[in-house]
Amino acid sequence: MANKTYPLTVAGVTRDLPILKLSDTLSIAGFIMLGDVELTLACARELARRIPPETEAILTAETKGIPLAAALAEIAGFPRYFVARKSIKAYMENVLWTKDISITTHGVQKLCLDGVDATRIKEKKVLLLDDVISTGGSMKALRILAEEAGAKVIGEACALAEGDAAKRDDIIFLSPLPLFANA
């Protein structure tokens, strides 16, 4: 599918997404929010209207969910948002960690929540957030970390629900994104 694109309009913003081959049988439309301020802000504004009103904190996974979490936290009036990192950093103490399997990352990766952040979300009503939900692997890992920290997960949100995730009624999303079978 070289040089093919998929036109997507989400939150009033249109982008032509490159079709990227993941395997011999599967390709995806590459949705990259990193660096796209207009798209990130538009999605955050629309998600802010849809998140549960009782939300007290936002937890996302490193990396692509970070700009969306930052924009959503600002719009919703939260003083901070929380990020599960892909590796344990020198500044982290009493780290909670779990495994994460994502279709866009080769192999199993680790998601880590700093003990300080775990304490900050304890007993809070937490919204899990990512740019795209596809298989739900990253959301499962975020849920494990939030619950180990003593938080109550009240929802899962994303800009796009990819493939079968768009059929789910238990997530908040702005637009579906198809998967593509390779010919």
TITOR-55973 format. One record per residue: residue number from 0; chain; x, z, y of N, C-alpha, C, O in turn. Coordinates in nm, 4 decimals, padded with zeros to 6 digits. Layout:
ATOM|seq|mol|nX|nZ|nY|caX|caZ|caY|cX|cZ|cY|oX|oZ|oY
ATOM|NUM|A|X|Z|Y|X|Z|Y|X|Z|Y|X|Z|Y
...
//
This chain:
ATOM|seq|mol|nX|nZ|nY|caX|caZ|caY|cX|cZ|cY|oX|oZ|oY
ATOM|0|A|00.0820|00.0000|-00.1195|00.0000|00.0000|00.0000|00.0858|00.0000|00.1251|00.0481|00.0581|00.2269
ATOM|1|A|00.2005|-00.0646|00.1178|00.2932|-00.0676|00.2299|00.2265|-00.1245|00.3550|00.1533|-00.2233|00.3485
ATOM|2|A|00.2527|-00.0612|00.4675|00.2033|-00.1043|00.5980|00.0509|-00.1017|00.6106|-00.0030|-00.1646|00.7017
ATOM|3|A|-00.0187|-00.0326|00.5241|-00.1627|-00.0195|00.5368|-00.1928|00.1130|00.6052|-00.1185|00.2103|00.5921
ATOM|4|A|-00.3037|00.1140|00.6786|-00.3442|00.2356|00.7475|-00.4920|00.2627|00.7204|-00.5670|00.1754|00.6770
ATOM|5|A|-00.5305|00.3874|00.7479|-00.6687|00.4293|00.7365|-00.7119|00.4790|00.8741|-00.6530|00.5736|00.9262
ATOM|6|A|-00.8149|00.4163|00.9346|-00.8604|00.4630|01.0656|-00.9438|00.5909|01.0511|-01.0379|00.5960|00.9719
ATOM|7|A|-00.9084|00.6921|01.1274|-00.9780|00.8210|01.1212|-01.0156|00.8653|01.2610|-00.9336|00.8611|01.3528
ATOM|8|A|-01.1406|00.9080|01.2770|-01.1833|00.9743|01.3994|-01.2247|01.1154|01.3629|-01.3131|01.1359|01.2796
ATOM|9|A|-01.1603|01.2121|01.4257|-01.1905|01.3526|01.4023|-01.1926|01.4231|01.5373|-01.1016|01.4057|01.6182
ATOM|10|A|-01.2950|01.5015|01.5611|-01.3117|01.5755|01.6872|-01.3013|01.4826|01.8083|-01.2500|01.5213|01.9132
ATOM|11|A|-01.3508|01.3594|01.7923|-01.3524|01.2641|01.9023|-01.2219|01.1903|01.9265|-01.2121|01.1123|02.0212
ATOM|12|A|-01.1214|01.2133|01.8428|-00.9908|01.1489|01.8585|-00.9693|01.0540|01.7409|-00.9923|01.0913|01.6258
ATOM|13|A|-00.9252|00.9313|01.7697|-00.9030|00.8315|01.6652|-00.7537|00.8089|01.6438|-00.6766|00.7961|01.7390
ATOM|14|A|-00.7154|00.8045|01.5176|-00.5779|00.7762|01.4786|-00.5804|00.6813|01.3594|-00.6717|00.6864|01.2771
ATOM|15|A|-00.4787|00.5939|01.3505|-00.4574|00.5112|01.2323|-00.3533|00.5821|01.1475|-00.2366|00.5920|01.1854
ATOM|16|A|-00.3972|00.6316|01.0315|-00.3095|00.7092|00.9447|-00.2403|00.6180|00.8442|-00.3057|00.5336|00.7829
ATOM|17|A|-00.1098|00.6332|00.8263|-00.0410|00.5518|00.7267|-00.0826|00.5916|00.5850|-00.1005|00.7099|00.5560
ATOM|18|A|-00.0975|00.4942|00.4988|-00.1273|00.5217|00.3577|00.0058|00.5477|00.2874|00.0952|00.4630|00.2890
ATOM|19|A|00.0183|00.6644|00.2262|00.1432|00.7086|00.1645|00.1252|00.7254|00.0135|00.0314|00.7909|-00.0318
ATOM|20|A|00.2142|00.6668|-00.0621|00.2080|00.6741|-00.2082|00.2665|00.8072|-00.2554|00.3823|00.8383|-00.2277
ATOM|21|A|00.1843|00.8863|-00.3278|00.2319|01.0132|-00.3835|00.2798|00.9974|-00.5266|00.3719|01.0665|-00.5702
ATOM|22|A|00.2172|00.9062|-00.5994|00.2518|00.8832|-00.7393|00.2134|00.7398|-00.7755|00.1681|00.6636|-00.6901
ATOM|23|A|00.2314|00.7042|-00.9000|00.1932|00.5700|-00.9446|00.0432|00.5474|-00.9354|-00.0021|00.4332|-00.9277
ATOM|24|A|-00.0346|00.6556|-00.9363|-00.1804|00.6413|-00.9382|-00.2508|00.6892|-00.8116|-00.3701|00.6643|-00.7947
ATOM|25|A|-00.1787|00.7578|-00.7218|-00.2449|00.8218|-00.6086|-00.1712|00.7998|-00.4772|-00.0491|00.8135|-00.4693
ATOM|26|A|-00.2484|00.7653|-00.3741|-00.1974|00.7579|-00.2369|-00.2895|00.8383|-00.1465|-00.4067|00.8601|-00.1775
ATOM|27|A|-00.2338|00.8818|-00.0342|-00.3114|00.9576|00.0638|-00.2933|00.8951|00.2010|-00.1989|00.8195|00.2240
ATOM|28|A|-00.3839|00.9272|00.2914|-00.3670|00.8916|00.4317|-00.2898|01.0067|00.4962|-00.3356|01.1210|00.4953
ATOM|29|A|-00.1747|00.9766|00.5511|-00.0871|01.0802|00.6057|-00.1375|01.1338|00.7389|-00.1246|01.0680|00.8421
ATOM|30|A|-00.1948|01.2529|00.7359|-00.2483|01.3183|00.8560|-00.1440|01.4172|00.9059|-00.1219|01.5213|00.8441
ATOM|31|A|-00.0807|01.3851|01.0164|00.0247|01.4702|01.0709|-00.0150|01.5154|01.2113|-00.0168|01.4362|01.3056
ATOM|32|A|-00.0468|01.6446|01.2231|-00.0816|01.7011|01.3537|00.0420|01.7403|01.4339|00.0381|01.7457|01.5569
ATOM|33|A|00.1509|01.7674|01.3641|00.2712|01.8139|01.4317|00.3096|01.7179|01.5433|00.3326|01.5995|01.5190
ATOM|34|A|00.3162|01.7685|01.6636|00.3555|01.6892|01.7788|00.2421|01.6164|01.8485|00.2622|01.5616|01.9569
ATOM|35|A|00.1232|01.6142|01.7894|00.0097|01.5417|01.8482|-00.0801|01.6420|01.9209|-00.1753|01.6952|01.8637
ATOM|36|A|-00.0481|01.6663|02.0467|-00.1172|01.7682|02.1256|-00.2653|01.7353|02.1420|-00.3499|01.8229|02.1241
ATOM|37|A|-00.2979|01.6109|02.1757|-00.4375|01.5731|02.1963|-00.5208|01.5998|02.0708|-00.6284|01.6591|02.0784
ATOM|38|A|-00.4714|01.5563|01.9574|-00.5434|01.5738|01.8315|-00.5566|01.7219|01.7943|-00.6638|01.7672|01.7543
ATOM|39|A|-00.4480|01.7956|01.8076|-00.4488|01.9379|01.7732|-00.5486|02.0153|01.8586|-00.6266|02.0947|01.8061
ATOM|40|A|-00.5466|01.9927|01.9895|-00.6380|02.0638|02.0792|-00.7838|02.0253|02.0543|-00.8721|02.1108|02.0583
ATOM|41|A|-00.8090|01.8977|02.0288|-00.9461|01.8538|02.0020|-00.9991|01.9196|01.8744|-01.1129|01.9664|01.8711
ATOM|42|A|-00.9166|01.9230|01.7698|-00.9595|01.9858|01.6443|-00.9793|02.1366|01.6627|-01.0753|02.1932|01.6103
ATOM|43|A|-00.8899|02.2011|01.7362|-00.9027|02.3451|01.7591|-01.0292|02.3778|01.8382|-01.0984|02.4749|01.8074
ATOM|44|A|-01.0595|02.2972|01.9396|-01.1819|02.3210|02.0182|-01.3061|02.3092|01.9298|-01.3972|02.3915|01.9391
ATOM|45|A|-01.3095|02.2084|01.8454|-01.4257|02.1891|01.7581|-01.4340|02.2987|01.6520|-01.5428|02.3486|01.6230
ATOM|46|A|-01.3206|02.3364|01.5941|-01.3226|02.4445|01.4950|-01.3652|02.5766|01.5579|-01.4332|02.6565|01.4935
ATOM|47|A|-01.3264|02.6003|01.6820|-01.3637|02.7254|01.7504|-01.5147|02.7422|01.7574|-01.5647|02.8547|01.7570
ATOM|48|A|-01.5871|02.6322|01.7639|-01.7338|02.6387|01.7665|-01.7930|02.6698|01.6285|-01.9094|02.7084|01.6178
ATOM|49|A|-01.7133|02.6530|01.5246|-01.7664|02.6633|01.3879|-01.7184|02.7843|01.3087|-01.7762|02.8166|01.2049
ATOM|50|A|-01.6146|02.8513|01.3556|-01.5618|02.9629|01.2764|-01.6579|03.0814|01.2810|-01.7337|03.0961|01.3769
ATOM|51|A|-01.6552|03.1656|01.1782|-01.7430|03.2828|01.1786|-01.7170|03.3699|01.3020|-01.6016|03.3975|01.3348
ATOM|52|A|-01.8220|03.4128|01.3696|-01.8036|03.4910|01.4929|-01.7341|03.6248|01.4693|-01.6766|03.6817|01.5621
ATOM|53|A|-01.7386|03.6755|01.3469|-01.6749|03.8040|01.3188|-01.5257|03.7925|01.2894|-01.4614|03.8930|01.2588
ATOM|54|A|-01.4694|03.6721|01.2978|-01.3264|03.6511|01.2726|-01.2426|03.7386|01.3645|-01.2633|03.7422|01.4858
ATOM|55|A|-01.1467|03.8096|01.3036|-01.0560|03.8958|01.3802|-00.9110|03.8466|01.3778|-00.8308|03.8856|01.4626
ATOM|56|A|-00.8777|03.7615|01.2814|-00.7401|03.7126|01.2698|-00.7397|03.5783|01.1974|-00.8307|03.5468|01.1207
ATOM|57|A|-00.6355|03.5004|01.2235|-00.6164|03.3707|01.1598|-00.4853|03.3755|01.0823|-00.3828|03.4196|01.1343
ATOM|58|A|-00.4898|03.3294|00.9564|-00.3703|03.3203|00.8724|-00.3546|03.1768|00.8267|-00.4477|03.1183|00.7716
ATOM|59|A|-00.2366|03.1195|00.8495|-00.2079|02.9829|00.8080|-00.0772|02.9797|00.7297|-00.0037|03.0783|00.7246
ATOM|60|A|-00.0499|02.8647|00.6691|00.0750|02.8448|00.5958|00.1701|02.7607|00.6795|00.1279|02.6709|00.7524
ATOM|61|A|00.2969|02.7906|00.6684|00.3992|02.7086|00.7308|00.3936|02.5696|00.6669|00.3905|02.5649|00.5439
ATOM|62|A|00.3921|02.4651|00.7317|00.4331|02.4287|00.8640|00.3195|02.3606|00.9389|00.2960|02.3909|01.0559
ATOM|63|A|00.2485|02.2688|00.8736|00.1561|02.1828|00.9481|00.0355|02.2558|01.0051|-00.0268|02.2052|01.0985
ATOM|64|A|00.0004|02.3718|00.9530|-00.1116|02.4471|01.0070|-00.0780|02.5262|01.1322|-00.1681|02.5744|01.2009
ATOM|65|A|00.0502|02.5404|01.1628|00.0916|02.6262|01.2736|00.0377|02.5800|01.4089|-00.0203|02.6617|01.4804
ATOM|66|A|00.0538|02.4535|01.4475|00.0020|02.4173|01.5808|-00.1493|02.4331|01.5915|-00.2002|02.4698|01.6974
ATOM|67|A|-00.2217|02.4056|01.4827|-00.3673|02.4224|01.4833|-00.4023|02.5701|01.4971|-00.4929|02.6052|01.5726
ATOM|68|A|-00.3318|02.6567|01.4256|-00.3563|02.8007|01.4358|-00.3271|02.8526|01.5761|-00.4020|02.9348|01.6289
ATOM|69|A|-00.2189|02.8050|01.6363|-00.1842|02.8487|01.7724|-00.2916|02.8073|01.8717|-00.3335|02.8873|01.9553
ATOM|70|A|-00.3361|02.6828|01.8626|-00.4389|02.6346|01.9559|-00.5717|02.7055|01.9329|-00.6385|02.7438|02.0290
ATOM|71|A|-00.6105|02.7236|01.8076|-00.7365|02.7909|01.7770|-00.7328|02.9366|01.8224|-00.8307|02.9869|01.8775
ATOM|72|A|-00.6209|03.0043|01.7997|-00.6085|03.1438|01.8426|-00.6237|03.1547|01.9946|-00.6907|03.2454|02.0441
ATOM|73|A|-00.5622|03.0632|02.0676|-00.5737|03.0674|02.2132|-00.7176|03.0428|02.2583|-00.7694|03.1156|02.3429
ATOM|74|A|-00.7815|02.9417|02.2028|-00.9194|02.9087|02.2410|-01.0153|03.0219|02.2054|-01.1063|03.0536|02.2820
ATOM|75|A|-00.9942|03.0827|02.0883|-01.0828|03.1900|02.0420|-01.0510|03.3254|02.1064|-01.1261|03.4215|02.0899
ATOM|76|A|-00.9405|03.3324|02.1790|-00.9056|03.4560|02.2489|-00.8314|03.5581|02.1644|-00.8347|03.6772|02.1953
ATOM|77|A|-00.7642|03.5137|02.0579|-00.6856|03.6056|01.9752|-00.5446|03.6169|02.0332|-00.4854|03.5158|02.0708
ATOM|78|A|-00.4902|03.7386|02.0408|-00.3571|03.7550|02.0985|-00.2444|03.7023|02.0093|-00.1336|03.6778|02.0570
ATOM|79|A|-00.2726|03.6850|01.8807|-00.1720|03.6327|01.7886|-00.2402|03.5685|01.6690|-00.3597|03.5876|01.6462
ATOM|80|A|-00.1628|03.4924|01.5933|-00.2052|03.4371|01.4649|-00.0931|03.4669|01.3667|00.0162|03.5064|01.4073
ATOM|81|A|-00.1187|03.4485|01.2394|-00.0236|03.4895|01.1369|00.0132|03.3711|01.0488|-00.0700|03.2864|01.0163
ATOM|82|A|00.1420|03.3680|01.0109|00.1948|03.2548|00.9351|00.2619|03.3043|00.8081|00.3510|03.3892|00.8123
ATOM|83|A|00.2179|03.2501|00.6951|00.2868|03.2726|00.5684|00.4010|03.1712|00.5632|00.3778|03.0503|00.5670
ATOM|84|A|00.5228|03.2206|00.5546|00.6419|03.1361|00.5577|00.6737|03.0818|00.4184|00.6272|03.1350|00.3176
ATOM|85|A|00.7533|02.9757|00.4144|00.7911|02.9131|00.2877|00.9093|02.9814|00.2214|00.9397|02.9545|00.1052
ATOM|86|A|00.9754|03.0687|00.2936|01.0865|03.1440|00.2356|01.0987|03.2768|00.3085|01.0502|03.2928|00.4205
ATOM|87|A|01.1639|03.3706|00.2434|01.1850|03.5020|00.3033|01.2969|03.4902|00.4061|01.4052|03.4402|00.3758
ATOM|88|A|01.2701|03.5366|00.5277|01.3665|03.5313|00.6376|01.4343|03.6665|00.6532|01.3808|03.7687|00.6104
ATOM|89|A|01.5526|03.6671|00.7147|01.6319|03.7888|00.7284|01.5574|03.9004|00.8011|01.5798|04.0180|00.7726
ATOM|90|A|01.4695|03.8656|00.8939|01.3979|03.9679|00.9715|01.2828|04.0316|00.8946|01.2273|04.1321|00.9390
ATOM|91|A|01.2466|03.9751|00.7807|01.1295|04.0227|00.7067|01.1626|04.1461|00.6225|01.2704|04.1571|00.5641
ATOM|92|A|01.0667|04.2382|00.6185|01.0778|04.3572|00.5341|00.9461|04.3762|00.4602|00.8401|04.3369|00.5089
ATOM|93|A|00.9538|04.4366|00.3427|00.8341|04.4652|00.2619|00.7467|04.3400|00.2481|00.6262|04.3429|00.2732
ATOM|94|A|00.8100|04.2325|00.2084|00.7462|04.1020|00.2027|00.6476|04.0923|00.0861|00.6754|04.1361|-00.0255
ATOM|95|A|00.5312|04.0331|00.1160|00.4371|03.9946|00.0113|00.4621|03.8465|-00.0147|00.4815|03.7702|00.0799
ATOM|96|A|00.4619|03.8049|-00.1396|00.4812|03.6624|-00.1659|00.4022|03.6197|-00.2893|00.3693|03.6997|-00.3768
ATOM|97|A|00.3737|03.4908|-00.2918|00.3027|03.4309|-00.4040|00.3455|03.2855|-00.4166|00.4118|03.2312|-00.3282
ATOM|98|A|00.3075|03.2237|-00.5259|00.3387|03.0823|-00.5482|00.2304|02.9945|-00.4870|00.1138|03.0332|-00.4790
ATOM|99|A|00.2712|02.8756|-00.4441|00.1796|02.7788|-00.3843|00.2087|02.6419|-00.4442|00.3240|02.5998|-00.4533
ATOM|100|A|00.1028|02.5734|-00.4850|00.1162|02.4372|-00.5353|00.0297|02.3475|-00.4486|-00.0910|02.3687|-00.4367
ATOM|101|A|00.0923|02.2465|-00.3877|00.0240|02.1552|-00.2965|00.0518|02.0124|-00.3408|00.1595|01.9838|-00.3932
ATOM|102|A|-00.0446|01.9217|-00.3205|-00.0211|01.7835|-00.3635|00.0801|01.7119|-00.2748|00.1343|01.6089|-00.3150
ATOM|103|A|00.1067|01.7635|-00.1558|00.2024|01.6962|-00.0680|00.3426|01.7564|-00.0741|00.4326|01.7104|-00.0038
ATOM|104|A|00.3621|01.8586|-00.1573|00.4932|01.9202|-00.1746|00.5314|01.9093|-00.3212|00.4530|01.9448|-00.4093
ATOM|105|A|00.6526|01.8599|-00.3473|00.6981|01.8470|-00.4850|00.7301|01.9850|-00.5421|00.8026|02.0636|-00.4812
ATOM|106|A|00.6751|02.0126|-00.6591|00.7037|02.1377|-00.7268|00.6285|02.2556|-00.6700|00.5399|02.2417|-00.5857
ATOM|107|A|00.6659|02.3708|-00.7182|00.6051|02.4962|-00.6757|00.6851|02.5504|-00.5582|00.8082|02.5504|-00.5603
ATOM|108|A|00.6147|02.5960|-00.4567|00.6833|02.6598|-00.3448|00.6364|02.8046|-00.3338|00.5403|02.8453|-00.3991
ATOM|109|A|00.7043|02.8797|-00.2521|00.6729|03.0202|-00.2307|00.6111|03.0351|-00.0928|00.6555|02.9705|00.0021
ATOM|110|A|00.5093|03.1193|-00.0802|00.4577|03.1584|00.0510|00.4800|03.3077|00.0667|00.4493|03.3859|-00.0234
ATOM|111|A|00.5337|03.3471|00.1822|00.5735|03.4859|00.2070|00.5083|03.5374|00.3344|00.5025|03.4675|00.4356
ATOM|112|A|00.4597|03.6597|00.3281|00.4019|03.7248|00.4456|00.4849|03.8487|00.4767|00.5001|03.9375|00.3928
ATOM|113|A|00.5383|03.8534|00.5982|00.6180|03.9666|00.6426|00.5347|04.0943|00.6346|00.4149|04.0928|00.6628
ATOM|114|A|00.5976|04.2030|00.5966|00.5280|04.3302|00.5864|00.4661|04.3761|00.7170|00.3604|04.4393|00.7166
ATOM|115|A|00.5306|04.3450|00.8293|00.4753|04.3805|00.9606|00.3428|04.3075|00.9816|00.2451|04.3668|01.0274
ATOM|116|A|00.3400|04.1775|00.9477|00.2160|04.1013|00.9627|00.1106|04.1472|00.8629|-00.0083|04.1493|00.8945
ATOM|117|A|00.1536|04.1839|00.7432|00.0588|04.2360|00.6441|-00.0099|04.3613|00.6988|-00.1306|04.3786|00.6821
ATOM|118|A|00.0660|04.4473|00.7633|00.0090|04.5682|00.8241|-00.0875|04.5313|00.9371|-00.1916|04.5949|00.9538
ATOM|119|A|-00.0526|04.4292|01.0135|-00.1377|04.3883|01.1265|-00.2726|04.3315|01.0817|-00.3717|04.3456|01.1535
ATOM|120|A|-00.2782|04.2676|00.9643|-00.4055|04.2100|00.9193|-00.4826|04.3019|00.8252|-00.5954|04.2711|00.7867
ATOM|121|A|-00.4225|04.4137|00.7883|-00.4902|04.5080|00.6990|-00.6252|04.5483|00.7593|-00.6346|04.5854|00.8763
ATOM|122|A|-00.7285|04.5398|00.6764|-00.8663|04.5741|00.7117|-00.9271|04.4824|00.8181|-01.0331|04.5136|00.8725
ATOM|123|A|-00.8626|04.3712|00.8481|-00.9179|04.2736|00.9427|-00.9966|04.1672|00.8670|-00.9725|04.1426|00.7488
ATOM|124|A|-01.0903|04.1052|00.9364|-01.1663|03.9920|00.8834|-01.0873|03.8660|00.9180|-01.0783|03.8265|01.0342
ATOM|125|A|-01.0301|03.8034|00.8142|-00.9321|03.6973|00.8332|-00.9896|03.5610|00.7945|-01.0535|03.5452|00.6905
ATOM|126|A|-00.9645|03.4634|00.8816|-00.9964|03.3240|00.8547|-00.8689|03.2555|00.8074|-00.7661|03.2618|00.8750
ATOM|127|A|-00.8750|03.1902|00.6915|-00.7623|03.1116|00.6417|-00.7739|02.9721|00.7025|-00.8830|02.9152|00.7073
ATOM|128|A|-00.6623|02.9170|00.7488|-00.6646|02.7907|00.8222|-00.5509|02.7005|00.7785|-00.4386|02.7461|00.7569
ATOM|129|A|-00.5810|02.5715|00.7655|-00.4774|02.4712|00.7397|-00.5212|02.3402|00.8029|-00.6366|02.3256|00.8433
ATOM|130|A|-00.4308|02.2466|00.8114|-00.4669|02.1168|00.8676|-00.5569|02.0395|00.7725|-00.6546|01.9780|00.8152
ATOM|131|A|-00.5239|02.0425|00.6422|-00.5997|01.9703|00.5397|-00.6178|02.0606|00.4195|-00.5247|02.1301|00.3788
ATOM|132|A|-00.7382|02.0598|00.3622|-00.7606|02.1214|00.2316|-00.7855|02.0076|00.1350|-00.8720|01.9230|00.1580
ATOM|133|A|-00.7086|02.0060|00.0257|-00.7251|01.9023|-00.0766|-00.7585|01.9687|-00.2093|-00.8756|01.9771|-00.2466
ATOM|134|A|-00.6584|02.0152|-00.2800|-00.6825|02.0813|-00.4081|-00.7197|02.2275|-00.3908|-00.7756|02.2890|-00.4817
ATOM|135|A|-00.6892|02.2831|-00.2751|-00.7168|02.4247|-00.2498|-00.6030|02.5167|-00.2885|-00.6169|02.6387|-00.2791
ATOM|136|A|-00.4895|02.4610|-00.3323|-00.3767|02.5430|-00.3759|-00.3202|02.6319|-00.2668|-00.2931|02.7497|-00.2903
ATOM|137|A|-00.3023|02.5768|-00.1481|-00.2482|02.6573|-00.0380|-00.3469|02.7648|00.0050|-00.3065|02.8762|00.0384
ATOM|138|A|-00.4758|02.7325|00.0045|-00.5772|02.8321|00.0412|-00.5801|02.9461|-00.0614|-00.5968|03.0625|-00.0252
ATOM|139|A|-00.5638|02.9117|-00.1883|-00.5606|03.0152|-00.2920|-00.4424|03.1089|-00.2672|-00.4563|03.2308|-00.2772
ATOM|140|A|-00.3264|03.0519|-00.2349|-00.2084|03.1342|-00.2088|-00.2286|03.2214|-00.0846|-00.1919|03.3389|-00.0852
ATOM|141|A|-00.2863|03.1651|00.0214|-00.3134|03.2436|00.1418|-00.4115|03.3570|00.1130|-00.3950|03.4684|00.1628
ATOM|142|A|-00.5133|03.3282|00.0329|-00.6118|03.4309|-00.0037|-00.5440|03.5466|-00.0778|-00.5711|03.6633|-00.0495
ATOM|143|A|-00.4570|03.5141|-00.1714|-00.3851|03.6180|-00.2458|-00.3065|03.7060|-00.1499|-00.3126|03.8286|-00.1592
ATOM|144|A|-00.2329|03.6449|-00.0581|-00.1533|03.7228|00.0378|-00.2419|03.8096|00.1272|-00.2123|03.9271|00.1486
ATOM|145|A|-00.3497|03.7523|00.1789|-00.4397|03.8279|00.2668|-00.4989|03.9476|00.1932|-00.5023|04.0587|00.2461
ATOM|146|A|-00.5450|03.9242|00.0723|-00.6061|04.0331|-00.0034|-00.5040|04.1384|-00.0442|-00.5357|04.2573|-00.0452
ATOM|147|A|-00.3806|04.0966|-00.0782|-00.2761|04.1945|-00.1086|-00.2435|04.2792|00.0137|-00.2041|04.3952|00.0009
ATOM|148|A|-00.2600|04.2210|00.1321|-00.2357|04.2942|00.2568|-00.3520|04.3864|00.2927|-00.3407|04.4671|00.3850
ATOM|149|A|-00.4626|04.3753|00.2211|-00.5779|04.4591|00.2501|-00.6749|04.3986|00.3494|-00.7607|04.4688|00.4029
ATOM|150|A|-00.6624|04.2691|00.3748|-00.7541|04.1998|00.4660|-00.8756|04.1511|00.3886|-00.8729|04.1386|00.2662
ATOM|151|A|-00.9824|04.1238|00.4631|-01.1024|04.0649|00.4039|-01.1091|03.9188|00.4483|-01.1228|03.8901|00.5672
ATOM|152|A|-01.0996|03.8273|00.3531|-01.1081|03.6852|00.3848|-01.2552|03.6503|00.4067|-01.3388|03.6714|00.3189
ATOM|153|A|-01.2858|03.5963|00.5260|-01.4252|03.5647|00.5583|-01.4520|03.4149|00.5642|-01.5654|03.3725|00.5862
ATOM|154|A|-01.3472|03.3346|00.5445|-01.3691|03.1906|00.5451|-01.2406|03.1129|00.5333|-01.1307|03.1651|00.5517
ATOM|155|A|-01.2587|02.9848|00.5018|-01.1482|02.8898|00.4951|-01.1852|02.7719|00.5843|-01.2962|02.7192|00.5760
ATOM|156|A|-01.0919|02.7310|00.6695|-01.1203|02.6222|00.7633|-01.0030|02.5256|00.7694|-00.8882|02.5615|00.7429
ATOM|157|A|-01.0356|02.4019|00.8052|-00.9342|02.2980|00.8191|-00.9900|02.1865|00.9065|-01.1102|02.1801|00.9324
ATOM|158|A|-00.9018|02.1000|00.9508|-00.9471|01.9821|01.0242|-01.0090|01.8816|00.9278|-01.1148|01.8252|00.9559
ATOM|159|A|-00.9431|01.8590|00.8137|-00.9878|01.7577|00.7187|-00.9990|01.8130|00.5776|-00.9149|01.8913|00.5333
ATOM|160|A|-01.1034|01.7715|00.5080|-01.1203|01.8030|00.3659|-01.0926|01.6739|00.2888|-01.1631|01.5743|00.3046
ATOM|161|A|-00.9903|01.6774|00.2066|-00.9425|01.5570|00.1389|-00.9967|01.5477|-00.0034|-00.9994|01.6464|-00.0769
ATOM|162|A|-01.0394|01.4280|-00.0405|-01.0873|01.4041|-00.1763|-01.2089|01.4888|-00.2082|-01.3024|01.4973|-00.1285
ATOM|163|A|-01.2076|01.5519|-00.3257|-01.3213|01.6334|-00.3704|-01.3469|01.7561|-00.2838|-01.4565|01.8121|-00.2871
ATOM|164|A|-01.2482|01.7984|-00.2069|-01.2696|01.9140|-00.1189|-01.3831|01.8883|-00.0203|-01.4494|01.9821|00.0239
ATOM|165|A|-01.4056|01.7620|00.0142|-01.5132|01.7278|00.1086|-01.6516|01.7548|00.0492|-01.7505|01.7575|00.1224
ATOM|166|A|-01.6596|01.7746|-00.0815|-01.7873|01.8056|-00.1468|-01.8151|01.9553|-00.1495|-01.9244|01.9979|-00.1867
ATOM|167|A|-01.7166|02.0347|-00.1103|-01.7333|02.1800|-00.1147|-01.8217|02.2267|00.0008|-01.8155|02.1723|00.1110
ATOM|168|A|-01.9032|02.3273|-00.0260|-01.9867|02.3837|00.0800|-01.9380|02.5214|00.1242|-02.0031|02.5887|00.2041
ATOM|169|A|-01.8218|02.5627|00.0708|-01.7692|02.6951|00.1050|-01.6517|02.6885|00.2020|-01.5852|02.7896|00.2250
ATOM|170|A|-01.6251|02.5707|00.2594|-01.5182|02.5588|00.3574|-01.5733|02.4980|00.4867|-01.6738|02.4269|00.4864
ATOM|171|A|-01.5048|02.5279|00.5961|-01.5382|02.4716|00.7263|-01.4405|02.3569|00.7500|-01.3192|02.3778|00.7467
ATOM|172|A|-01.4914|02.2360|00.7737|-01.4031|02.1246|00.8035|-01.4720|02.0286|00.8987|-01.5946|02.0266|00.9098
ATOM|173|A|-01.3908|01.9490|00.9672|-01.4429|01.8597|01.0697|-01.4745|01.7209|01.0168|-01.5691|01.6570|01.0630
ATOM|174|A|-01.3967|01.6734|00.9205|-01.4166|01.5377|00.8707|-01.3599|01.5258|00.7301|-01.2633|01.5940|00.6960
ATOM|175|A|-01.4206|01.4379|00.6470|-01.3619|01.4128|00.5152|-01.2466|01.3135|00.5263|-01.2397|01.2351|00.6209
ATOM|176|A|-01.1574|01.3178|00.4298|-01.0462|01.2244|00.4207|-01.0363|01.1784|00.2766|-01.0173|01.2607|00.1871
ATOM|177|A|-01.0490|01.0466|00.2517|-01.0469|01.0002|00.1129|-00.9073|01.0008|00.0520|-00.8066|00.9988|00.1228
ATOM|178|A|-00.9037|01.0038|-00.0807|-00.7829|00.9771|-00.1573|-00.7908|00.8317|-00.2005|-00.9000|00.7755|-00.2085
ATOM|179|A|-00.6777|00.7705|-00.2283|-00.6747|00.6298|-00.2640|-00.6090|00.6102|-00.4004|-00.4985|00.6588|-00.4245
ATOM|180|A|-00.6778|00.5386|-00.4893|-00.6206|00.5052|-00.6193|-00.5310|00.3833|-00.6028|-00.5698|00.2844|-00.5405
ATOM|181|A|-00.4114|00.3911|-00.6588|-00.3199|00.2772|-00.6511|-00.3615|00.1721|-00.7527|-00.3974|00.2039|-00.8660
ATOM|182|A|-00.3561|00.0477|-00.7108|-00.3954|-00.0623|-00.7996|-00.2794|-00.1046|-00.8854|-00.2928|-00.1960|-00.9667
//
